[in-house]
Amino acid sequence: MRPAAGAHLLSPLAPTTRKPLPALAGVRLASAATGIKYLGRTDVMVAELAPGTQVAGVFTRSKAPSAPVDWCRINLARGTARGLVVNSGNANAFTGQAGKAATRGVAKAAAAALRCPAGEVFLASTGVIGEPLPAHKITAVLPQLCDGAARDSWEAAARAIMTTDTFPKLATASARIAGSKVRINGIAKGSGMIAPDMATMLAFVFTDAVIPAAVLQGLLSDGVARSFNCITVDSDTSTSDTLLLFATGQGPAHPRITRASDPKLADFRRKLDVVLLDLAQQVVRDGEGAQKLIQVDVSGAKSDTSAHRIAMSIANSPLVKTAIAGSDANWGRIVMAVGKAGEPADRDRLKIAFGGHVVAEGGVRSRRYDEAKASAAVAQREVKIAVDIGLGRGRARVWTCDLTEGYIHINGAYRS
């Protein structure tokens, strides 16, 4: 059994301050240490949700999804949730019929403790792929977790779902719906195997607003496109990617909402996007072995979709990421990444800048190029790369991190 997750040195990109998340009406949380994989740390969390809680979700597009992902997809159509159970250390992915049975067993045990149908219990697992999940370790603690759940246990819940993360990821915001103040809280985990495709690694967001499931789904799908699907650490999409959004309906009364486009939701939509982006950026800041946060802006593409693909080509390039790790202003690697993206581009119209300093334009190195300025720009903890394609109005912004020896060390020893 491995030592506790979080034994890795704290990421230098971790937030320097973290305020406790406030209580949110209709949510109670608890966590426990069951020894699924790690020694000396919590590895299971439970969220008890008020009756009638509405739920929306997005999941991995991997063709080898985990058993919990399959479970959630099936039950999402119900639109209501009473509980959430998440474990770390074991992904319960590629585990066949045993994995399905483990999922059903955990859901039924949680349902019994929460006095609800099993279909209203949502599940997520994160950790090693292909290892049978010792579900009995989880089911044994569920009754006491549900009995001892508390409204102020957000950080403990966030820590319980960590694997190679070096810090817990939490975010909060308040929003107005027609004058009524509602709350949005979120937690996430993720550090490696990060290239989300319709979701994140694991993230769970809660609001006390009264919003029906169909409306939540629209808000979530839109928000993910601007946040979690704009980050990458290593270009690898997890089998377990799950992002769930719950609305307990236990907050202040506000006018009835029936559609995502309702103007009364304008502030809520903005604040939800803030929480989603905050969590997504925390994941990149905790990229395995990361020393630098990299922001890639692409403009002048044929379309926003094209700009996004080009930006992700840059952000996923090991050559770009290692150059930044070494504070090497090697703009030729940006040229390479743009050229291989498979999107419309014209070599002689490209303009590339590091931290606002133009390094290449018009098909050659810029006459304004200054090695010292360029090197200084990529030596910062937070590095900005800007690329103008010069063909249209398409724009995109994505975030990644550098690629260091730390990534190899962490992943080379992941199962040991």
Order of alpha helices (4+ residues) and beta strands (2+ residues): beta-beta-alpha-beta-alpha-beta-alpha-alpha-alpha-beta-beta-beta-alpha-beta-alpha-beta-alpha-alpha-alpha-beta-beta-beta-alpha-beta-beta-alpha
